[in-house]
């Protein structure tokens, strides 16, 4: 497949394909004139790249997920570590969403008078929102 066909089938811009090739994420088979040609397997590689990026892996980490021939070779410990990281992020975001929902529905006349909102502000200024052990979701009346 030439680069335009890969771009069309994958939804990845030709400029991104060239960049991925320079970074060692994909390889063209040949270059006929100014057009690169790729194996159909490049579509699976691009899907893995997209999945890795969506999970938050860097392009360097994703490059290490391929053998020199382009076959997937993924470190399971790395996947487990990333899953743990994502779970921590989900918990942190859930705590933030709960705090924001409380602030939006708080019956206090102003947020300055809401003890829960003030605790949220203090936690944010102390960096506690980054550390789930020091922060718990707010409940009305707290």
C-alpha positions in Angstrom: 0.0 0.0 0.0 1.3 3.5 -0.7 1.3 6.1 2.0 -1.9 7.8 0.8 -3.8 4.5 0.9 -2.5 3.8 4.5 -3.5 7.3 5.5 -7.0 6.8 4.1 -7.5 3.4 5.6 -6.0 4.3 9.0 -7.2 7.8 9.4 -3.6 8.8 10.2 -2.3 11.8 8.2 0.6 11.1 5.8 2.7 13.6 7.7 2.1 11.6 10.9 3.0 8.4 9.1 6.3 9.9 8.0 6.9 11.1 11.6 6.2 7.6 13.0 8.6 6.2 10.4 11.4 8.7 11.5 10.7 7.7 15.2 11.1 4.0 14.3 7.4 3.1 15.1 6.7 1.8 11.6 8.8 0.9 8.5 8.1 1.4 4.9 9.0 -1.5 2.6 10.3 0.6 -0.3 10.1 4.1 -1.6 9.0 4.2 -5.2 9.9 7.7 -6.4 8.6 10.0 -3.7 5.9 7.5 -2.4 6.5 5.2 0.5 5.0 1.7 0.3 3.9 -0.2 3.4 2.9 -3.7 4.2 -0.8 -4.2 5.1 0.4 -5.1 8.7 1.2 -1.4 9.2 -2.6 -0.9 9.9 -2.3 -3.2 13.0 0.8 -1.3 14.1 -1.0 2.0 13.7 -4.0 0.6 15.7 -1.5 -0.4 18.5 0.1 3.1 18.4 -3.3 4.7 18.7 -4.3 2.4 21.6 -0.9 3.1 23.3 -1.3 6.9 22.9 -4.9 6.7 24.3 -3.6 4.9 27.3 -1.0 7.5 27.9 2.2 5.8 26.7 4.9 7.9 25.1 5.9 7.2 21.5 9.3 5.9 22.8 7.4 3.4 25.1 5.2 2.4 22.2 8.2 1.9 19.9 9.5 -0.6 22.4 6.3 -2.6 22.1 7.4 -3.7 18.6 10.1 -6.2 17.5 12.5 -4.9 14.9 10.3 -6.6 12.3 7.2 -4.7 13.5 5.4 -7.5 15.4 3.9 -6.6 18.8 6.1 -7.5 21.8 4.5 -5.9 24.8 5.9 -5.9 28.3 3.1 -7.1 30.6 4.6 -5.5 33.6 4.6 -2.1 31.8 0.9 -2.7 31.0 0.1 -3.5 34.6 2.0 -0.5 35.8 0.1 1.8 33.3 -3.2 0.2 34.4 -2.4 1.0 38.0 -1.5 4.6 37.1 -4.8 5.0 35.2 -6.8 3.6 38.1 -5.1 6.2 40.4 -6.0 8.9 37.9 -9.6 7.8 37.7 -9.9 7.9 41.5 -8.4 11.4 41.7 -10.7 12.6 38.9 -13.7 11.0 40.7 -12.8 12.8 43.9 -12.5 16.1 42.0 -15.8 15.6 40.2 -17.5 14.8 43.6 -16.0 18.0 45.1 -17.1 20.1 42.1 -20.7 18.6 42.3 -20.8 19.5 46.0 -19.7 23.0 45.3 -22.3 23.4 42.6 -25.1 22.1 44.9 -23.9 23.5 48.2 -26.7 25.2 50.1 -24.4 27.8 51.7 -25.1 31.4 50.6 -21.6 31.6 49.1 -18.7 29.2 48.5 -16.7 31.3 51.0 -19.2 30.2 53.7 -19.2 26.5 52.7 -16.8 24.5 55.0 -16.6 21.7 52.5 -15.6 24.0 49.7 -13.0 25.7 51.9 -11.5 22.3 52.8 -11.4 21.5 49.0 -9.5 24.8 48.4 -7.1 24.1 51.3 -6.5 20.6 49.9 -5.8 22.0 46.5 -3.4 24.6 47.8 -1.5 22.0 49.8 -1.3 19.6 46.8 -3.4 17.0 48.6 -5.6 16.5 45.5 -2.7 14.8 43.9 -2.4 12.3 46.8 -5.6 10.3 47.2 -4.7 9.1 50.7 -5.0 12.6 52.0 -8.3 13.5 50.2 -11.7 12.0 50.5 -14.9 13.0 48.6 -17.0 15.6 50.3 -20.5 15.0 51.6 -23.2 17.6 52.0 -23.1 19.2 55.5 -19.4 18.5 56.0 
